[in-house]
Amino acid sequence: VGSLVAAFSFSVWFSAVEAEVYSLNNFVILLLVWLCLRWARNFQQGSHRTWRWVLLILFIGALSVGIHLQPVLVMVGILIFGLWLTKGREEYRDLVMGSLFLGLLLLVFYLVIKITIETGKIGWATPLMLAAVGAVFLYLAYRWLGKYSWSRILMLTMVTLLGLSSYFYLMIRAHNDPAINESDPKDVKGLWEVFSRKQYGENNPFKRRIAYPEMWNNGEDLGFNGVEGMIHDIRIYFRYFNWQYTPWAREGISGGMISLWISLLYLTIGIIGAVRLWYGDRRLFMLMWLTFFLFSLGIVFYLNMRFIPSDPSYLRPQEVRERDYFFGSAYQWWGFFIGFGFLWLGEVLRLAFVKFFTNRQKLLNSLMTVFGVVLILIPLMGNRFSRANRRGDWMAEDYGYNILISCTRPGILFTNGDNDTFPLWFQQEVLGTRKFDPQADTGIIVANF
């Protein structure tokens, strides 16, 4: 029940049928948690091969950074879960030392690269600094922990660096001058600008974008302070949550109160599931709840969004589109808690039927089956006939074609940002329409594209 509710929720469905990173990102997150649970089961059974699961989790987690940065968040929950699981065993010490070593190594790597890029002098500083730090730490690990732990930490480091090396593919690709070559990362400096997301500018989460003078509308204070700005962003999160299961609030049609009550139903069942998980397995609860927290309120804090298009029109400036897909992993994760809540309701009703309705277990099974099917059908039918289902929707393709053919030859077509540019690139590079007519995107023309 929980998995199907999650799969049919609006933001998860919407991302699954577009050529974007979010659906693959959700798959990797689920894979990492599944591998973590497999590792825990093998560890509790006393298997001597449990460390292989740790290495596989770390490799996939590092490799997934080339897709999206969200899997890094689930690695935080997996680490805490692993430390709790292995407490009192030698694996606990190895996880602690390995995490400290990797954290120190990556911190030194970040600082050295940042300094050398800013000064323009890369030279041998980076490899020498990394080699020195690594050698000192491994020597101490060998002296304090012994040969076996030393080899484990070395393996952790190697698989992490191997996974992160996927970023170097961008340099190889850039040297082949593909048609779409954002940031053109042909050297270390260009690669670092991609990795550090330079094109998105500075973001200080403690300075909310909808709460300070540069965000005023025509010089008038909108009345927000920093705390109110954060509260407004949390309201945006719950507004998007209200979009997940029914179309009424999302599509701006009648039935908004029905949508609200249905969303409260799923919210309540999820909370019940979280409480049930807390009393059933607190280590698993910590993994699931911490991951959900980082995917929801953690991302709300970090993203520091502007006003969104569904805010009142006088609130400016706004995001260029609705940002519900940023929280798709959180809404998918909530499906787990809905599943646990459904399980708990079944357990409670079973006890009640045993006490008050003897020999009526078939009736209980039928009621729970119907209830589970209803929980699944609500988001399935609510989103099947909405814009989450893009069958027959050729708007982006038609838009790109119409804009391209409107440009006379010879000429340069000026566009503005992703919404204008990508449909045209698709027409040119995939369908071959007016392939050699140049575009100038005024939103990113100053970047090295």
N, C-alpha and C positions, 0 to 999 in steps of 0.2 A: 504493500500500500504506500509506504513512505517513498520508495524509489520511483513509483509511477507518478505520484503527486509531484515529486520534484521534477521528473522528466517533462511533465506537461505544464509546468508553471511557465508563465509568459516569457520571462527574461531568458530562462534556460532554453526554451523552444526557439525563441527568436534568434539566439546566438548560434543554435545548432544548424540553422539553414542558411547561413551566410558564410562567405569566405573570410572568416576572422579567426583570431587566436583564442577566443574565449571558450569555445566548446572543447577544443583540444586541451586547453588549460584545465578545464573541469575534469576531463578524463584523467590527466596526469595526477591531479590532486586525489581523486578517488583511488587511483592505482597505488599511490604512495601510502595512503591509509590502509588499504588492503594488504600491502606488503608488510606494513608495520604490525598488523594484527596476526599475520602468518608468522612473523618473527616472534611475537609474544607467545603464540601457542607452542612453537618449537622450543623456545627457551624454557617455558614452564614444564615441558615434557622431558627436559634434560638432554636435548639433542646437542651434540658437540659441533654442529655445523651452523649454529645460529649466527655467527659473525658474518657469514656470507650474505644473510638477509640485510644486515646493517650496511655492508658495502654496496649491495644492490640499491637500497633505498637512497644512500648518499649519492651514488652515481646518477640515478634517474633524477633526483632533486637538483643536482648541479647541471645536468644536461637540460632540464626543463627551463632553466633561466633563459635559454635561447628562444623559448616560446613566449614566456611571460614571467613576471617577477612574483606573481601570487603564490606559486608553489613554495617559495621561500617561507611564507607565513605558516604553511602547514608543517614545515620542517621544525619550527619552534615547538609546536604541540607534540610532534613525534619525539623530539629530544627530551622534553619534560616527561612524557609518558615512559620513555626508555629509562631515564634516570630513576623514576619511581619503581619501574618493574625490576631493575637490576640492583636496587639498594641492598647493600650487605654482601654483594658478590664482586668478584674481581672485574667483571664486565663494567660495573659502575665506575670504577677507577679509570678504566680505559676510555669509557665514553666521556668522562669529565676531562681527562688530559687531552684526548683527541679533539674535543670541542674547543678547548682553550688554545691548542696549537693551531687549529684551522682558523679560529677567530683572529689570533695574533698574526698569522701568516697573511691573511686577507687584508687586515688592517695595515700592515707594513706595505703590502703590495699597493693598496689604495693610496697611501701617503706618498710613496716613492713615485708612483706614476703621476699623481697629481702635481707634485713639485717639479718633476722633470718636464712634464708637458707645459706647465706654466712658464718655466724658465727656457724652454726650447732646447735643453741639453739632456738628452736621454742617455746616451753613452752606455757605460757598463754599470751605472749606479743601481739600476733596478735588479738585474740578476745577482750582483754581488751582495746587495743588502738582503735579498730573499735567501740566498744561499747561506749567508752568515747566521741569520735568525733561525733558519731551519736546522742548521748543523748544531747550534747551541742547544736548541730545544730537544732535538733527538738524542743528543749526548746525555742531557739531564734525564730524559725519559729512560734511556738505557741503564743509567746508573741507579735511578730510584725505583724503576718499575720492573726491570728485568728484560731479557731478550724477547720474550713472547709479547709483552705489551708494546715494546718498541716496534716490533714488526707490524702490530695492529695499527698503531698510529701512522706508521709510514704508508700502509695500505690505504687508510682513510684519506691521507693527503693526496696520494696518487690518483685515486678514483675521482676525488673532487676536482682536481686540476684537469683531469681527462674530460670530465663532463663540461667544465667551464670552457674548455678549448673549442667548443662548437662556435664560439664567437669569432674565431679566426676565419671561419668560412666566409664571413662578410668581406674580409680583405681579399680573399681569393676571388670572390664573386665580383667585387668592385673593379679589380684589375682586368676583368673581361668586358667592362663597359656595357652592362646590360641597359636596356631601354629605360627601366625605372631603377634608379640607383640612389636612393635617398641617403643624404649625408656624404656619399662618395668616400667610404672609409678605406682608402688605399694605403694609409700609413697608420702608425700607432696613435697619432693625435686624432685622426678621424674616427678610428675605432673607439677611442676613449670618449669622444663626444657622443657617439651612439649609445655606449654603455651608460654614460652619466646623464643621458636624456637632455642634452644641452638645448635642443630645439624647443623644448617645452618651457624654458626659462626657470627662474628661481621660484620656489614654492616654500613659504614659511607657514606651516600649519598653525602656528600660534598666532598668526595674523590672518584672521578670516577674511576672505576676499569679498564677502558681502557686508563687511562691518566697518570699513575704514574709509577715510576721505576720498581716496582714488576711486572708490566704488560708488561715489555719490551720483545721484541723478540730476543733471543740470545744476550742479552746485548745491543742491538741497540735501541735508542730512536725512538718510532714510530711517534713522532712529535705532539702528542696531549697534550694540557693542560687541566685544569679542565673545562673551558668553552667549548672548542672544544669537550671534551668528552661528555658533556651534549647535545651539538648540534648533535653529532653522534647518541646518543640514541634517540633523537627526530626523526632523519631521519629513524631510525629503525622502530619507530612507524608508520610513514607514508609509509614505505616500506610494512609493514604488512597490512596497510589500502589498498594498491594497490593489495593485494592478495584476498580481500574479495569477489569481484563480478565476476571476470573472472579468468581462470586458467593460462593464458599465462605467466605472470610475475612470478607466483608462481612455475609453473612446469618447468620453464626454456626452453620454446619452443617459436617458432616464434609467433609474434603478440603482442610483448611487448608494442609498441606504442598504439595499439588499447586498450589494457588493461589500459594504462595510461589515455587516453581520456575518457574511460568509468568511471574510478575512479573519474576523475575531474567532470564528470557529476553528480555523486552522491554527491560529496563534495559540488558542487555549489548548488544543490537543498537543501542539509542540511543547508548550510549557509543561504539561502533564508528563510528556515523554522525557523531558530533561530531568524532572524530579524523579521519575522512575529509574532513569539511568544512574542518577546520583546515589540512590539507595541500593541499586543492583551491582554496580561496578564503578567505583570512584576513579580508578585509573583511566578507564575508558571514557568516563564523563569528562575528566580533565582534558583528554585529547580532543574529544568532540566539541566541548563547550569553548575551550580556548581557541580552537581553530575557527569556530563560528564567530566568536567575538572579534577576532582579527579581521575576518572577512566582512564583517558588518560595521561596527562602530570604529574599529581600527582604520578601515578604509575611508569611512566618513571623515575621520579626523585628518588623515593624510591627504586625501584628494583636495580638500579645501575648495569645494565647488563654488562657482558663481550661482546666481539665480538660474533656474531652469525654465524652459519654455512654458511649462504648465503653471509656473508662478504667474501672478497678475502681470499684465503686459507693461505696467508702468515701472516695474522693478528691473533696473538695468545696472550693469550689462549682464547678459545671459549666456549660458552655455550654448554652443552651436546646435546641439541636439539634446534630447533626453538622455540621461546617463544611467538608466536602470541596469544596463548590461554590466556596469562596473560591479554591481552587487549580485550578479547571477550566481556566483559561487556560494554566497550566503543563503540565497533562497533555495538553492539546491541542497545545501547543508541542512536547512530547516526541515527538509523532507525526512531526514534521518530521525529527528525528534518527533515528527508526526508519526512515523512508523513505530517508535517506542511507545508513544502515547496510545496509539491504536492497540498495541499489544497489552498495555496496562489496563485499558478499558475492558478488553476481553477477559483478562484475569479477574478483575473485580466482578464483572457480571457472572462469570462462571461460579465464583464463590456464592454470590447472591442466589443463583439458580439452585445450587446444591442445597442451600438452606431453606429457601421458600418454594422452589418449584422443582421438586424431586422428579426425576425421569423426564426432564424437558431439555436435555442437552442438545437434541437435534434442533429444537426451536432457537436456542441460543446461537448455535452455529449458523443457522439461516439468517438470524438478525444481524450478526456480525459480518456475514458475507455481504448482505445487502448494504449495510453501512459502509463497508470498505469499498464496494463498487461505486456507491454514491460519491464518496470522497475522491475517487479517481475520475469519475465522469464529469464532475463539476469543472476542473481545469481543462480536461480534454475537450469538452463541448464548448466551454467558454472561450478557449483560445483557438479551436479548430476553425471557427468562422471569424477570425480577427486577422490583423496584419501579421501575427506570428506565423501564420500559414501563408507562404509567399507563392503558392501555386498560381500561375497565370499572372503574376505581377511583373510586368516588364518595364516599370516606370524608369528605373535607373538606366536600362539599355536604351530605351526610347529617348530619354532626356539627353544622354550622351550623343546619340546620333543626331538629334535635332539641333543641338548646339554646334556640333562640328560642321554640319552642312550649311549653317547660317553664316559661316566665315568665308569671305571671298578670298580668292587666290590671286597673287601671293598675299599672305597676311599672317598676323600673329594673334592668337586667341587668348585674351586675358580672362583668367578665372580667379576664384577667391576661395581657397581652402579645400578641404577634403570633399565636401559635398558636391562641389562643382567639378573638381579635378579628376577624381577616380573613375566616375562613369565615362569620362572622355578617354582616359588612359585605357580603360577596358575596351572601348570601341576601337581605338587605334591599334593596340598591341595584340589583342585577342581576335577581334573580328576583322581587322585590317581596314577600317574605315578612315579615310583621309590620314593615313599613317604618318605622312611626312609634314603635316601642318604643325608648326611649333606652338606650344602652350607656354604662357607665362602666368604662374600662380602668384597673385599679388600678396597672398598670405605667407608664402614661403620663398619668395624670389630672392630674399636677402640671404637665405641659407645656402650651404654648399651642396646643391642638388644637381 
